[in-house]
Amino acid sequence: MSTVFFFLIQLTILAYAFVGGVFLAFSDFVMRSLASMGGHGGVEAMQVINREVFRWVFMLLFLGMAPVSLAIAAYGIFGLYGPAGMLIMFAGLVYLIGCFGVTVFCNVPMNEALAGMDVSNEATRDYWLKTYVPRWTFWNSVRTIACAVAAASLLFGLLWLIQDQIRTA
């Protein structure tokens, strides 16, 4: 295993954990807090959050991990062997599908729909409380779990690689 790949895996584990931590906060208490504001305040706050998320480190980590995850998955398949390679490949695919894919196909379309809604409209309030909050939170929880599984799989794959190198040294 190259030194570059060794450090890339370590940084990716941290990035997966950071991204998953943001998702965990939303699933655990942010969405519940926004929902408890009734309809209008929660909708308006979420609309602002969805605009602001594009301007910070989170988006760099979230988007940056997609190509990194693809590279890690490919390296796990083609550059490694045995359980360590499978774990590393699995980690990359879990992030790509369970985090990035779920975001693109589930959470973002709901965010875009919410962005175009009038916060003072009663239909918006109903959509917010009956559809958006439960569905968005469900898919966000899937992303949280995917990040945790990806980070753990990558960590265990790295440990397996290190253990294999110690045994063969």
Phi and psi restraints in degrees (value plus and minus 20) as a CYANA .aco file:
   2 SER   PHI     -94.8   -54.8
   2 SER   PSI     136.8   176.8
   3 THR   PHI     -82.7   -42.7
   3 THR   PSI     -59.9   -19.9
   4 VAL   PHI     -80.3   -40.3
   4 VAL   PSI     -66.9   -26.9
   5 PHE   PHI     -85.4   -45.4
   5 PHE   PSI     -58.8   -18.8
   6 PHE   PHI     -77.4   -37.4
   6 PHE   PSI     -67.3   -27.3
   7 PHE   PHI     -92.2   -52.2
   7 PHE   PSI     -54.9   -14.9
   8 LEU   PHI     -81.0   -41.0
   8 LEU   PSI     -62.9   -22.9
   9 ILE   PHI     -83.0   -43.0
   9 ILE   PSI     -63.8   -23.8
  10 GLN   PHI     -81.8   -41.8
  10 GLN   PSI     -64.9   -24.9
  11 LEU   PHI     -86.2   -46.2
  11 LEU   PSI     -54.9   -14.9
  12 THR   PHI     -88.5   -48.5
  12 THR   PSI     -58.6   -18.6
  13 ILE   PHI     -78.2   -38.2
  13 ILE   PSI     -66.0   -26.0
  14 LEU   PHI     -83.0   -43.0
  14 LEU   PSI     -64.3   -24.3
  15 ALA   PHI     -83.0   -43.0
  15 ALA   PSI     -64.6   -24.6
  16 TYR   PHI     -77.4   -37.4
  16 TYR   PSI     -62.9   -22.9
  17 ALA   PHI     -85.8   -45.8
  17 ALA   PSI     -61.6   -21.6
  18 PHE   PHI     -82.7   -42.7
  18 PHE   PSI     -68.6   -28.6
  19 VAL   PHI     -81.7   -41.7
  19 VAL   PSI     -65.5   -25.5
  20 GLY   PHI     -82.0   -42.0
  20 GLY   PSI     -54.4   -14.4
  21 GLY   PHI     -84.7   -44.7
  21 GLY   PSI     -59.7   -19.7
  22 VAL   PHI     -82.9   -42.9
  22 VAL   PSI     -66.3   -26.3
  23 PHE   PHI     -82.6   -42.6
  23 PHE   PSI     -59.7   -19.7
  24 LEU   PHI     -80.1   -40.1
  24 LEU   PSI     -63.6   -23.6
  25 ALA   PHI     -78.5   -38.5
  25 ALA   PSI     -64.0   -24.0
  26 PHE   PHI     -84.6   -44.6
  26 PHE   PSI     -66.3   -26.3
  27 SER   PHI     -87.5   -47.5
  27 SER   PSI     -54.8   -14.8
  28 ASP   PHI     -99.5   -59.5
  28 ASP   PSI     -65.2   -25.2
  29 PHE   PHI    -162.7  -122.7
  29 PHE   PSI     -45.0    -5.0
  30 VAL   PHI     -85.8   -45.8
  30 VAL   PSI     -71.2   -31.2
  31 MET   PHI     -84.5   -44.5
  31 MET   PSI     -58.8   -18.8
  32 ARG   PHI     -82.5   -42.5
  32 ARG   PSI     -60.2   -20.2
  33 SER   PHI     -86.4   -46.4
  33 SER   PSI     -64.5   -24.5
  34 LEU   PHI     -84.4   -44.4
  34 LEU   PSI     -59.2   -19.2
  35 ALA   PHI     -85.9   -45.9
  35 ALA   PSI     -53.2   -13.2
  36 SER   PHI     -92.2   -52.2
  36 SER   PSI     -31.4     8.6
  37 MET   PHI     -97.4   -57.4
  37 MET   PSI     -16.1    23.9
  38 GLY   PHI      69.8   109.8
  38 GLY   PSI    -163.6  -123.6
  39 GLY   PHI    -121.2   -81.2
  39 GLY   PSI     -74.1   -34.1
  40 HIS   PHI     -89.2   -49.2
  40 HIS   PSI     -66.1   -26.1
  41 GLY   PHI     -85.2   -45.2
  41 GLY   PSI     -61.5   -21.5
  42 GLY   PHI     -85.4   -45.4
  42 GLY   PSI     -62.8   -22.8
  43 VAL   PHI     -82.1   -42.1
  43 VAL   PSI     -68.1   -28.1
  44 GLU   PHI     -81.7   -41.7
  44 GLU   PSI     -63.2   -23.2
  45 ALA   PHI     -83.1   -43.1
  45 ALA   PSI     -62.5   -22.5
  46 MET   PHI     -86.9   -46.9
  46 MET   PSI     -57.1   -17.1
  47 GLN   PHI     -80.6   -40.6
  47 GLN   PSI     -61.7   -21.7
  48 VAL   PHI     -86.8   -46.8
  48 VAL   PSI     -64.5   -24.5
  49 ILE   PHI     -77.8   -37.8
  49 ILE   PSI     -64.6   -24.6
  50 ASN   PHI     -86.0   -46.0
  50 ASN   PSI     -46.7    -6.7
  51 ARG   PHI     -99.8   -59.8
  51 ARG   PSI     -61.0   -21.0
  52 GLU   PHI     -92.8   -52.8
  52 GLU   PSI     -45.7    -5.7
  53 VAL   PHI     -81.1   -41.1
  53 VAL   PSI     -44.6    -4.6
  54 PHE   PHI     -95.7   -55.7
  54 PHE   PSI     -29.4    10.6
  55 ARG   PHI    -124.1   -84.1
  55 ARG   PSI     -12.7    27.3
  56 TRP   PHI    -152.0  -112.0
  56 TRP   PSI    -197.5  -157.5
  57 VAL   PHI     -77.3   -37.3
  57 VAL   PSI     -56.1   -16.1
  58 PHE   PHI     -72.9   -32.9
  58 PHE   PSI     -66.9   -26.9
  59 MET   PHI     -86.0   -46.0
  59 MET   PSI     -57.0   -17.0
  60 LEU   PHI     -81.6   -41.6
  60 LEU   PSI     -66.0   -26.0
  61 LEU   PHI     -84.3   -44.3
  61 LEU   PSI     -69.2   -29.2
  62 PHE   PHI     -79.8   -39.8
  62 PHE   PSI     -71.8   -31.8
  63 LEU   PHI     -91.5   -51.5
  63 LEU   PSI     -59.1   -19.1
  64 GLY   PHI     -83.1   -43.1
  64 GLY   PSI     -49.7    -9.7
  65 MET   PHI     -93.9   -53.9
  65 MET   PSI     -36.9     3.1
  66 ALA   PHI     -85.3   -45.3
  66 ALA   PSI     -75.9   -35.9
  67 PRO   PHI     -86.9   -46.9
  67 PRO   PSI     -53.2   -13.2
  68 VAL   PHI     -83.8   -43.8
  68 VAL   PSI     -61.8   -21.8
  69 SER   PHI     -84.2   -44.2
  69 SER   PSI     -58.8   -18.8
  70 LEU   PHI     -82.9   -42.9
  70 LEU   PSI     -63.6   -23.6
  71 ALA   PHI     -84.4   -44.4
  71 ALA   PSI     -61.5   -21.5
  72 ILE   PHI     -85.4   -45.4
  72 ILE   PSI     -62.6   -22.6
  73 ALA   PHI     -81.8   -41.8
  73 ALA   PSI     -64.2   -24.2
  74 ALA   PHI     -83.3   -43.3
  74 ALA   PSI     -61.9   -21.9
  75 TYR   PHI     -84.1   -44.1
  75 TYR   PSI     -59.3   -19.3
  76 GLY   PHI     -83.1   -43.1
  76 GLY   PSI     -55.5   -15.5
  77 ILE   PHI     -98.4   -58.4
  77 ILE   PSI     -69.4   -29.4
  78 PHE   PHI    -120.1   -80.1
  78 PHE   PSI     -41.5    -1.5
  79 GLY   PHI    -126.0   -86.0
  79 GLY   PSI     -30.8     9.2
  80 LEU   PHI    -148.4  -108.4
  80 LEU   PSI     154.0   194.0
  81 TYR   PHI    -159.2  -119.2
  81 TYR   PSI     144.5   184.5
  82 GLY   PHI      49.8    89.8
  82 GLY   PSI    -183.1  -143.1
  83 PRO   PHI     -79.8   -39.8
  83 PRO   PSI     -57.3   -17.3
  84 ALA   PHI     -81.8   -41.8
  84 ALA   PSI     -65.7   -25.7
  85 GLY   PHI     -82.0   -42.0
  85 GLY   PSI     -60.5   -20.5
  86 MET   PHI     -85.7   -45.7
  86 MET   PSI     -63.0   -23.0
  87 LEU   PHI     -83.0   -43.0
  87 LEU   PSI     -61.5   -21.5
  88 ILE   PHI     -88.7   -48.7
  88 ILE   PSI     -63.8   -23.8
  89 MET   PHI     -80.1   -40.1
  89 MET   PSI     -65.0   -25.0
  90 PHE   PHI     -79.6   -39.6
  90 PHE   PSI     -63.3   -23.3
  91 ALA   PHI     -78.9   -38.9
  91 ALA   PSI     -68.2   -28.2
  92 GLY   PHI     -81.3   -41.3
  92 GLY   PSI     -62.7   -22.7
  93 LEU   PHI     -88.7   -48.7
  93 LEU   PSI     -57.7   -17.7
  94 VAL   PHI     -82.4   -42.4
  94 VAL   PSI     -63.5   -23.5
  95 TYR   PHI     -84.0   -44.0
  95 TYR   PSI     -67.7   -27.7
  96 LEU   PHI     -78.7   -38.7
  96 LEU   PSI     -64.8   -24.8
  97 ILE   PHI    -105.3   -65.3
  97 ILE   PSI     -72.7   -32.7
  98 GLY   PHI     -97.5   -57.5
  98 GLY   PSI     -42.7    -2.7
  99 CYS   PHI    -129.5   -89.5
  99 CYS   PSI     -83.1   -43.1
 100 PHE   PHI     -85.9   -45.9
 100 PHE   PSI     -68.4   -28.4
 101 GLY   PHI     -83.0   -43.0
 101 GLY   PSI     -64.9   -24.9
 102 VAL   PHI     -81.5   -41.5
 102 VAL   PSI     -59.5   -19.5
 103 THR   PHI     -81.3   -41.3
 103 THR   PSI     -70.6   -30.6
 104 VAL   PHI     -84.7   -44.7
 104 VAL   PSI     -62.1   -22.1
 105 PHE   PHI    -116.3   -76.3
 105 PHE   PSI     -35.0     5.0
 106 CYS   PHI    -140.0  -100.0
 106 CYS   PSI     -80.9   -40.9
 107 ASN   PHI     -92.0   -52.0
 107 ASN   PSI     -65.0   -25.0
 108 VAL   PHI     -82.0   -42.0
 108 VAL   PSI     -65.3   -25.3
 109 PRO   PHI     -79.1   -39.1
 109 PRO   PSI     -56.7   -16.7
 110 MET   PHI     -87.7   -47.7
 110 MET   PSI     -59.2   -19.2
 111 ASN   PHI     -82.9   -42.9
 111 ASN   PSI     -61.9   -21.9
 112 GLU   PHI     -85.2   -45.2
 112 GLU   PSI     -59.8   -19.8
 113 ALA   PHI     -83.3   -43.3
 113 ALA   PSI     -63.8   -23.8
 114 LEU   PHI     -85.6   -45.6
 114 LEU   PSI     -56.3   -16.3
 115 ALA   PHI     -80.4   -40.4
 115 ALA   PSI     -52.1   -12.1
 116 GLY   PHI    -108.5   -68.5
 116 GLY   PSI     -16.4    23.6
 117 MET   PHI    -113.7   -73.7
 117 MET   PSI     128.6   168.6
 118 ASP   PHI    -102.4   -62.4
 118 ASP   PSI     100.4   140.4
 119 VAL   PHI     -83.4   -43.4
 119 VAL   PSI     -43.4    -3.4
 120 SER   PHI    -108.7   -68.7
 120 SER   PSI     -26.1    13.9
 121 ASN   PHI     -98.6   -58.6
 121 ASN   PSI     116.5   156.5
 122 GLU   PHI     -86.6   -46.6
 122 GLU   PSI     -52.4   -12.4
 123 ALA   PHI     -85.0   -45.0
 123 ALA   PSI     -54.4   -14.4
 124 THR   PHI     -84.3   -44.3
 124 THR   PSI     -63.2   -23.2
 125 ARG   PHI     -81.1   -41.1
 125 ARG   PSI     -63.9   -23.9
 126 ASP   PHI     -83.5   -43.5
 126 ASP   PSI     -65.6   -25.6
 127 TYR   PHI     -79.6   -39.6
 127 TYR   PSI     -64.7   -24.7
 128 TRP   PHI     -77.7   -37.7
 128 TRP   PSI     -72.6   -32.6
 129 LEU   PHI     -99.5   -59.5
 129 LEU   PSI     -56.1   -16.1
 130 LYS   PHI    -113.0   -73.0
 130 LYS   PSI     -46.2    -6.2
 131 THR   PHI    -138.4   -98.4
 131 THR   PSI     -79.9   -39.9
 132 TYR   PHI     -80.5   -40.5
 132 TYR   PSI     -76.7   -36.7
 133 VAL   PHI     -78.6   -38.6
 133 VAL   PSI     -70.4   -30.4
 134 PRO   PHI     -87.6   -47.6
 134 PRO   PSI     -62.1   -22.1
 135 ARG   PHI     -90.3   -50.3
 135 ARG   PSI     -66.3   -26.3
 136 TRP   PHI     -81.4   -41.4
 136 TRP   PSI     -63.1   -23.1
 137 THR   PHI     -85.2   -45.2
 137 THR   PSI     -59.7   -19.7
 138 PHE   PHI     -78.8   -38.8
 138 PHE   PSI     -72.1   -32.1
 139 TRP   PHI     -87.0   -47.0
 139 TRP   PSI     -52.3   -12.3
 140 ASN   PHI     -85.8   -45.8
 140 ASN   PSI     -57.7   -17.7
 141 SER   PHI     -85.7   -45.7
 141 SER   PSI     -55.5   -15.5
 142 VAL   PHI     -81.0   -41.0
 142 VAL   PSI     -63.3   -23.3
 143 ARG   PHI     -83.2   -43.2
 143 ARG   PSI     -60.2   -20.2
 144 THR   PHI     -79.5   -39.5
 144 THR   PSI     -69.5   -29.5
 145 ILE   PHI     -83.5   -43.5
 145 ILE   PSI     -61.3   -21.3
 146 ALA   PHI     -81.0   -41.0
 146 ALA   PSI     -62.5   -22.5
 147 CYS   PHI     -83.9   -43.9
 147 CYS   PSI     -62.1   -22.1
 148 ALA   PHI     -85.3   -45.3
 148 ALA   PSI     -64.1   -24.1
 149 VAL   PHI     -85.2   -45.2
 149 VAL   PSI     -61.3   -21.3
 150 ALA   PHI     -83.4   -43.4
 150 ALA   PSI     -65.7   -25.7
 151 ALA   PHI     -82.7   -42.7
 151 ALA   PSI     -65.4   -25.4
 152 ALA   PHI     -85.1   -45.1
 152 ALA   PSI     -63.2   -23.2
 153 SER   PHI     -83.1   -43.1
 153 SER   PSI     -61.3   -21.3
 154 LEU   PHI     -86.3   -46.3
 154 LEU   PSI     -61.2   -21.2
 155 LEU   PHI     -82.1   -42.1
 155 LEU   PSI     -67.7   -27.7
 156 PHE   PHI     -86.1   -46.1
 156 PHE   PSI     -57.1   -17.1
 157 GLY   PHI     -83.0   -43.0
 157 GLY   PSI     -62.9   -22.9
 158 LEU   PHI     -83.6   -43.6
 158 LEU   PSI     -65.0   -25.0
 159 LEU   PHI     -81.3   -41.3
 159 LEU   PSI     -58.8   -18.8
 160 TRP   PHI     -83.7   -43.7
 160 TRP   PSI     -63.3   -23.3
 161 LEU   PHI     -80.7   -40.7
 161 LEU   PSI     -64.9   -24.9
 162 ILE   PHI     -83.1   -43.1
 162 ILE   PSI     -63.4   -23.4
 163 GLN   PHI     -82.9   -42.9
 163 GLN   PSI     -60.8   -20.8
 164 ASP   PHI     -82.8   -42.8
 164 ASP   PSI     -59.7   -19.7
 165 GLN   PHI     -87.6   -47.6
 165 GLN   PSI     -56.2   -16.2
 166 ILE   PHI     -87.3   -47.3
 166 ILE   PSI     -61.6   -21.6
 167 ARG   PHI     -85.6   -45.6
 167 ARG   PSI     -56.0   -16.0
 168 THR   PHI    -107.5   -67.5
 168 THR   PSI     -27.4    12.6
